[in-house]
């Protein structure tokens, strides 16, 4: 396994930087049930970091800890070199962490453009009165935010549906709009919870391309949960594997693919 104490260059020439987020001995309990049991791993600047495991392994719970929906009973969350105190999701978002959801969470009656604009809320500083009057600073702020959103819409190739209500879109396009909304926030860390669940082969290929492009062109660090092992192995720089709330593997895709514990618990392939 590569030494991640210092930045390194991947086989395809991308630079993986210093630690962006460090999860240290995280334990999360719901009553007497431990959803996460003393797990540690890091996410490094510029990488695509996958979190995998069978259903019920605790993957979404871990993503919810990172994004502030849950606060662990034990352990520490470090972000950009500082220990993060217990926070609410909107406070975590202000740090530069955005996410998509396993179950699509869009405003069905609003247009694509308006949905993506909600991703800019953290960048809107003027008050309600100024926005209502739409003068001076508020007008300039609106212009900047609209330009940022249009850039994302162009990047994800959804110009043709920008005025379409989200409720009329196919499942695959809704997933892309949700990605656009998260990108509009200009996150340092983008969390993707099963971004390809329910997609056909063509939709998965499109989403995989966009994820790679986001990482490459925007320089966005990405942590994703995904069940499609082919996608995980193709996209990820490093993979952490969970099973029954514990970490059973952590390394490059090749290392994880050949880990006997992972084979037993997740891949379901017999080995000698």
C-alpha positions in Angstrom: 0.0 0.0 0.0 1.2 3.5 -0.8 2.5 5.7 2.1 -0.2 8.4 2.5 1.8 10.4 5.1 2.9 12.7 2.3 1.3 13.7 -1.0 1.8 11.2 -3.8 1.0 10.8 -7.5 -1.4 8.1 -8.7 -0.7 5.9 -11.7 -2.8 8.2 -13.9 -0.7 11.2 -12.9 -3.1 12.9 -10.4 -1.8 14.3 -7.2 -3.2 13.0 -3.9 -2.5 15.6 -1.2 -2.4 15.9 2.5 -5.1 14.8 4.9 -8.4 16.8 4.4 -10.6 14.8 6.8 -9.5 12.4 9.5 -12.0 10.1 11.3 -10.4 8.9 14.5 -11.9 6.0 16.4 -15.4 6.8 15.5 -18.2 4.9 17.5 -21.8 5.6 16.9 -24.6 4.0 19.0 -28.4 4.0 18.6 -29.5 2.8 22.0 -27.7 -0.5 22.6 -26.8 -1.0 19.0 -23.4 0.1 17.7 -23.8 1.2 14.1 -20.1 2.1 13.9 -17.5 0.5 16.0 -14.1 2.3 16.6 -13.4 3.1 13.0 -10.5 5.3 11.8 -9.6 6.4 8.3 -8.7 9.5 6.4 -9.7 11.3 3.2 -7.0 13.1 1.4 -7.1 16.2 -0.8 -7.8 15.4 -4.4 -8.7 11.8 -4.1 -11.8 9.7 -4.8 -12.3 7.7 -1.6 -14.9 4.9 -1.6 -16.7 3.5 1.4 -18.1 0.1 0.7 -19.7 -2.9 2.4 -22.8 -5.0 2.5 -26.2 -3.6 3.5 -26.3 -2.7 7.1 -22.5 -2.3 7.4 -22.8 1.3 8.6 -21.8 3.1 5.5 -24.6 5.7 5.4 -24.2 6.2 9.1 -20.6 7.1 8.6 -21.5 9.5 5.8 -24.1 11.0 8.2 -21.3 11.5 10.8 -19.1 13.3 8.3 -22.0 15.6 7.2 -23.2 16.4 10.7 -26.5 14.5 10.7 -25.2 12.3 13.5 -22.6 13.1 16.2 -20.6 10.1 17.4 -20.6 9.2 21.1 -16.8 8.4 20.9 -14.0 9.4 18.6 -13.0 12.6 16.9 -13.6 14.2 13.5 -10.8 16.4 12.1 -11.2 18.6 9.1 -8.5 20.6 7.5 -6.2 20.1 10.4 -8.6 21.1 13.2 -10.8 19.0 15.5 -14.4 19.6 14.6 -16.8 20.1 17.5 -20.4 18.7 17.4 -22.1 20.5 14.5 -25.4 20.6 12.8 -25.6 19.8 9.0 -25.8 23.5 8.0 -22.7 24.3 10.0 -20.8 21.4 8.3 -22.0 22.7 4.9 -20.4 26.1 5.7 -17.1 24.4 6.2 -17.2 23.3 2.6 -18.8 19.9 2.7 -21.7 19.1 0.4 -23.6 15.9 -0.3 -26.1 14.0 -2.3 -28.5 11.5 -0.8 -29.3 7.8 -1.3 -33.0 8.7 -1.8 -33.2 11.8 -4.1 -34.0 14.9 -2.1 -35.0 17.6 -4.6 -37.9 20.1 -4.8 -40.1 18.3 -7.3 -42.2 21.3 -8.2 -39.3 23.6 -8.8 -37.3 23.8 -12.1 -33.8 22.4 -12.5 -32.4 25.9 -12.4 -34.1 26.8 -9.1 -33.1 23.5 -7.5 -29.5 24.0 -8.4 -29.7 27.6 -7.2 -30.5 26.3 -3.7 -27.0 25.0 -3.6 -25.8 28.6 -3.5 -27.6 29.5 -0.2 -24.4 29.4 1.7 -22.9 32.0 -0.6 -25.8 34.4 -0.3 -24.9 37.1 2.3 -27.5 39.9 1.6 -30.7 40.1 3.8 -34.2 39.4 2.7 -35.1 43.1 2.2 -32.1 43.7 0.0 -32.9 40.6 -2.0 -36.6 41.7 -2.4 -35.5 45.1 -3.6 -32.8 43.5 -5.8 -30.6 46.5 -5.8 -26.8 47.1 -5.4 -25.1 44.4 -3.5 -28.0 42.0 -3.7 -28.2 42.3 -7.5 -24.4 41.8 -7.8 -24.6 38.8 -5.5 -27.4 37.3 -7.6 -25.5 37.7 -10.8 -22.4 36.0 -9.3 -24.5 33.1 -8.0 -26.4 32.7 -11.3 -23.1 32.6 -13.2 -21.7 29.9 -10.9 -24.9 27.8 -11.3 -24.9 28.2 -15.1 -21.3 26.9 -15.2 -22.4 23.8 -13.3 -25.4 23.3 -15.5 -23.2 23.5 -18.6 -20.6 21.2 -17.0 -23.1 18.5 -16.3 -24.8 18.9 -19.7 -28.3 19.7 -18.4 -28.8 22.9 -20.3 -31.8 21.5 -22.2 -33.8 20.8 -19.0 -32.8 23.9 -17.0 -36.4 25.2 -17.1 -38.1 21.8 -16.6 -39.7 21.0 -13.3 -37.7 18.3 -11.6 -40.8 16.1 -11.1 -41.0 15.5 -14.8 -37.5 14.2 -15.1 -36.3 10.6 -15.4 -34.6 9.1 -12.4 -31.1 9.3 -13.9 -31.5 13.0 -14.7 -32.8 13.7 -11.2 -29.6 12.2 -9.9 -27.6 14.5 -12.1 -29.5 17.5 -10.9 -28.8 16.5 -7.3 -25.1 16.3 -8.1 -25.4 19.8 -9.8 -26.9 21.3 -6.6 -24.1 19.9 -4.5 -21.5 21.2 -6.9 -23.1 24.6 -6.9 -22.0 25.0 -3.3 -18.3 24.7 -4.4 -17.4 22.1 -1.8 -14.0 21.2 -0.7 -15.3 17.7 0.1 -18.2 16.2 -1.9 -20.1 13.2 -0.4 -22.0 11.0 -2.7 -24.4 8.4 -1.2 -25.0 5.7 -3.8 -24.9 8.1 -6.8 -25.6 5.3 -9.3 -28.3 3.3 -7.5 -31.1 2.4 -9.7 -29.4 3.5 -12.9 -29.0 1.6 -16.2 -25.6 0.9 -17.8 -25.7 4.1 -19.9 -26.6 6.3 -17.0 -23.9 4.7 -14.8 -21.3 5.5 -17.5 -22.4 9.1 -17.7 -22.4 9.5 -13.9 -18.9 7.9 -13.7 -17.6 10.3 -16.3 -19.0 13.3 -14.5 -17.6 12.1 -11.1 -14.1 11.8 -12.7 -14.4 15.2 -14.4 -15.5 16.9 -11.2 -12.5 15.4 -9.4 -10.1 16.3 -12.3 -11.3 19.7 -13.5 -12.7 21.2 -10.2 -10.1 19.5 -8.0 -12.9 18.4 -5.7 -12.2 15.7 -3.1 -14.9 13.0 -3.3 -16.0 10.4 -0.8 -18.7 8.0 -2.1 -20.7 5.0 -1.1 -21.4 2.6 -4.0 -22.5 -1.0 -4.3 -21.4 -1.5 -7.9 -17.9 -3.0 -7.4 -16.9 -2.4 -11.0 -17.6 1.3 -10.6 -15.8 1.4 -7.3 -12.7 -0.3 -8.6 -12.6 2.0 -11.7 -13.2 5.3 -10.0 -11.5 5.1 -6.6 -8.0 5.9 -5.5 -8.5 4.2 -2.1 -11.3 2.1 -0.6 -12.4 1.6 3.0 -14.5 -1.5 3.7 -17.0 -1.8 6.5 -18.9 -4.9 7.8 -21.3 -4.9 10.7 -20.0 -1.5 11.8 -16.3 -2.4 11.8 -13.5 -1.6 9.3 -12.3 -4.8 7.7 -10.2 -3.3 4.9 -8.5 -0.1 3.7 -6.2 0.4 0.8 -6.0 0.7 -3.0 -8.7 -1.0 -5.1 -6.2 -3.9 -5.9 -5.4 -4.4 -2.2 -9.1 -4.4 -1.2 -10.0 -6.7 -4.1 -7.4 -9.3 -2.8 -8.2 -8.9 0.9 -9.6 -12.3 2.1 -11.9 -10.6 4.7 -13.4 -8.4 2.0 -13.9 -11.4 -0.3 -15.7 -13.2 2.5 -17.8 -10.4 3.7 -18.6 -8.4 0.6 -17.7 -10.0 -2.7 -19.0 -13.4 -1.7 -16.3 -15.3 -3.6 -14.7 -18.4 -2.1 -10.9 -18.5 -1.6 -8.4 -21.0 -0.4 
